[in-house]
Amino acid sequence: MGFVQAQQFDIGMHHSIVICGDTSIWSCGWNGYGQLGDSSINDTIQPINVLTHLDVESVSIGAGHSLLLDKNADVWAFGYNSTQDSYSPVQVSGLTDIVDISAGINHGMALKSDGSVWLWGANSFRQLAKDSIEYDSIPSMLKDFRHVLAIDAGRHATSVITPDSALWTWGYNYYGKLGHPNLADTAFPAPFQIPCKIDPESPCQPGQAFFEASDSLLSVQFTDHSKFPQQWSWDFGDGYTDSIQHPLHIYDTSGTYEVCLTLTNNCNATTYCDSIEVICPLPKADFEIFIDSDPLTIALADSSEGASHWSWHFGDGTKDSIPEPVHTYALNGTYDVCLIVTNACGTDESCQDIRIQGDPVHPGLASTAKERSGLNIFPNPMQKDLWLSWPDHQPGKKKLLLQNALGQPVHIFELPADQTSGETLLDLSGLPAGIYWLIYSSKNKTSTVKLVKY
């Protein structure tokens, strides 16, 4: 039977598919898994029309399955599947912008418009370039290969051609067909480059420039993959150039740059250009101020994004550089509290006004807590050790309760019942920075004093 205006076809192990100029699809042969796409599993020696709404661009068929690429750059499959066979085309999930397809015996591959390669199906012979031998029903991207030019899936094997005209193969090496000299009749997942011999009679080999780029914030590593290079000339698109093979370039700002590599040898000069997008997000400064009813001391909580360094300005001439400081003012007033954050990309600042109204004390000296409560603590604010003295002359059980700013008990200290007055040293190094309340209670007295730990 002849086909009028046949545009594309493929012949598999036991079935064939033809695409005609009117976009109709015809198939014939063995149909044990529904690979003819006619919603049945009936074999036919007479070509039958596959009824489908698809506007098909190309076809590729394996042993028991078939792949179609439509003009919307989507991929469709039918026939054998590890979980459930399909007798009519179903869309392969996760694949868009596809420009080429290839079906192996029982695996598939697709080439996207960005040059990435996607694989799925059987991996019993490592044809998916993975160590596992499990079926993979979801397409996954082939690692370490970008800007691939051509793909092909064979019998338990896979191959690609990269922009430097190198051929890479992997999978099962029947009779050494993959070109690997030491692994005949074995399966291996690592792509192997087949060397191409240089004609010794040729006076020169024309060069072909190509490179790849990988970025980390403003730093971009360029890797040369040119063919037959001798000299390199890089133009990074920001006014800077270089002449080494694999340069590392640091841009001043984010942006899109047209990077060009000009390759020269004794035969020719060739240039390859590509757009590089450099993204370096600036930090965003933000913070919250927590203040108590006796607001001489404030606790600052950082909520910045992307910060690596902090600089606090409390508005009274003092500064700090830790992420979340605690600060005590000596005098009442209105203070402009500012946080400046930086990272490799730049700086940002945020400021808030805070009004301080309380009993002024000199930071670092003992407070007037003794006059108000009968307790004397030093130092306050403190960092590790706290000296505490009490002048209660009544005998009986005495207790110290330490609470956090939320009123939750943190620790209870029992004092000797026969000790009418005295002092003790408390080790508070294990407490996080913040505002606390120290409550002293005896038979006839309860006293409270605020404690600040930084």
GICORBEL-V508544 format. One record per pair of residues at least 24 apart in sequence whose ideal C-beta (glycine too) atoms are under 7 Angstrom apart, sorted by the first residue. I is the first residue (numbers start at 1). GAP is how many residues later the second one is. If there is no record, write none. Layout:
BEGIN
i: [I | I]
gap: [GAP | GAP]
END
This chain:
BEGIN
i: [1 | 8 | 8 | 10 | 10 | 10 | 12 | 12 | 12 | 13 | 15 | 17 | 17 | 17 | 19 | 19 | 23 | 23 | 24 | 25 | 25 | 25 | 26 | 32 | 33 | 33 | 33 | 33 | 33 | 34 | 34 | 34 | 34 | 34 | 35 | 35 | 35 | 35 | 35 | 35 | 35 | 37 | 37 | 37 | 37 | 39 | 39 | 40 | 41 | 52 | 54 | 58 | 60 | 60 | 60 | 61 | 62 | 62 | 62 | 62 | 63 | 63 | 64 | 65 | 66 | 67 | 67 | 67 | 69 | 69 | 73 | 73 | 73 | 74 | 75 | 75 | 77 | 80 | 82 | 82 | 83 | 92 | 94 | 94 | 95 | 100 | 102 | 102 | 102 | 103 | 104 | 104 | 104 | 104 | 104 | 105 | 105 | 107 | 108 | 109 | 109 | 109 | 110 | 111 | 111 | 115 | 115 | 115 | 116 | 116 | 117 | 117 | 117 | 117 | 117 | 117 | 119 | 125 | 125 | 125 | 125 | 126 | 126 | 126 | 126 | 126 | 127 | 127 | 127 | 127 | 129 | 129 | 129 | 129 | 130 | 131 | 146 | 163 | 163 | 164 | 164 | 164 | 164 | 164 | 165 | 165 | 166 | 167 | 167 | 168 | 168 | 169 | 204 | 204 | 204 | 205 | 206 | 206 | 207 | 207 | 207 | 207 | 207 | 208 | 209 | 209 | 209 | 209 | 209 | 209 | 210 | 211 | 211 | 213 | 213 | 215 | 217 | 217 | 217 | 218 | 218 | 218 | 218 | 218 | 218 | 219 | 219 | 220 | 220 | 220 | 220 | 221 | 222 | 222 | 222 | 224 | 226 | 228 | 229 | 229 | 230 | 230 | 230 | 231 | 232 | 232 | 233 | 234 | 235 | 235 | 251 | 254 | 254 | 254 | 280 | 280 | 281 | 281 | 282 | 282 | 282 | 283 | 283 | 283 | 283 | 283 | 284 | 285 | 285 | 285 | 285 | 285 | 285 | 286 | 287 | 287 | 289 | 289 | 289 | 292 | 292 | 292 | 294 | 294 | 294 | 295 | 295 | 295 | 296 | 296 | 296 | 296 | 296 | 296 | 297 | 297 | 297 | 297 | 297 | 297 | 298 | 298 | 299 | 299 | 299 | 300 | 300 | 304 | 306 | 307 | 307 | 308 | 308 | 309 | 309 | 310 | 310 | 311 | 312 | 313 | 325 | 326 | 326 | 326 | 326 | 326 | 328 | 328 | 328 | 329 | 330 | 330 | 330 | 330 | 331 | 332 | 332 | 332 | 332 | 369 | 373 | 373 | 373 | 374 | 374 | 375 | 375 | 375 | 377 | 377 | 377 | 380 | 380 | 381 | 381 | 381 | 382 | 382 | 383 | 383 | 384 | 384 | 384 | 385 | 385 | 386 | 386 | 387 | 387 | 388 | 388 | 388 | 389 | 389 | 390 | 390 | 391 | 392 | 392 | 392 | 392 | 393 | 393 | 394 | 394 | 394 | 394 | 395 | 396 | 396 | 398 | 399 | 400 | 400 | 401 | 402 | 402 | 403 | 403 | 403 | 404 | 404 | 405 | 405 | 410 | 428]
gap: [46 | 50 | 51 | 49 | 50 | 51 | 49 | 50 | 51 | 50 | 46 | 42 | 44 | 49 | 37 | 40 | 32 | 33 | 25 | 25 | 27 | 31 | 24 | 32 | 31 | 32 | 46 | 47 | 52 | 44 | 45 | 51 | 52 | 53 | 26 | 29 | 30 | 31 | 43 | 44 | 45 | 29 | 41 | 51 | 52 | 48 | 49 | 47 | 46 | 37 | 35 | 43 | 41 | 42 | 43 | 42 | 41 | 42 | 43 | 44 | 42 | 43 | 42 | 38 | 37 | 34 | 36 | 41 | 29 | 32 | 24 | 25 | 26 | 24 | 26 | 35 | 31 | 26 | 53 | 55 | 54 | 47 | 44 | 45 | 44 | 51 | 49 | 50 | 51 | 50 | 49 | 50 | 51 | 52 | 54 | 50 | 51 | 46 | 45 | 42 | 44 | 49 | 29 | 37 | 40 | 31 | 32 | 33 | 25 | 30 | 24 | 25 | 28 | 31 | 34 | 43 | 39 | 31 | 46 | 47 | 62 | 44 | 45 | 61 | 62 | 63 | 29 | 30 | 31 | 44 | 29 | 41 | 60 | 62 | 59 | 58 | 66 | 47 | 62 | 44 | 46 | 61 | 62 | 63 | 43 | 62 | 27 | 26 | 27 | 24 | 25 | 25 | 61 | 62 | 63 | 62 | 61 | 62 | 56 | 58 | 60 | 61 | 63 | 62 | 52 | 53 | 54 | 61 | 62 | 63 | 62 | 50 | 61 | 46 | 63 | 63 | 63 | 127 | 128 | 32 | 33 | 60 | 62 | 126 | 127 | 29 | 31 | 29 | 31 | 56 | 58 | 27 | 24 | 25 | 27 | 37 | 37 | 37 | 34 | 36 | 34 | 35 | 36 | 33 | 29 | 31 | 29 | 27 | 24 | 25 | 27 | 24 | 25 | 26 | 64 | 65 | 25 | 64 | 63 | 64 | 66 | 24 | 58 | 59 | 60 | 65 | 64 | 54 | 55 | 56 | 63 | 64 | 65 | 64 | 52 | 63 | 48 | 63 | 65 | 113 | 143 | 158 | 64 | 65 | 156 | 61 | 62 | 63 | 32 | 33 | 60 | 62 | 63 | 65 | 29 | 30 | 31 | 84 | 138 | 155 | 29 | 56 | 27 | 135 | 136 | 24 | 25 | 37 | 37 | 34 | 36 | 34 | 35 | 32 | 33 | 29 | 31 | 29 | 27 | 25 | 129 | 55 | 107 | 108 | 126 | 128 | 35 | 53 | 124 | 27 | 30 | 31 | 32 | 33 | 29 | 24 | 25 | 26 | 28 | 80 | 74 | 75 | 76 | 71 | 73 | 65 | 72 | 74 | 61 | 72 | 74 | 71 | 72 | 71 | 72 | 73 | 46 | 71 | 70 | 71 | 43 | 44 | 45 | 40 | 42 | 40 | 42 | 36 | 38 | 35 | 36 | 38 | 33 | 34 | 31 | 50 | 30 | 28 | 29 | 50 | 53 | 27 | 28 | 26 | 48 | 49 | 50 | 25 | 46 | 47 | 44 | 42 | 38 | 40 | 38 | 34 | 36 | 33 | 34 | 36 | 30 | 32 | 29 | 30 | 26 | 25]
END
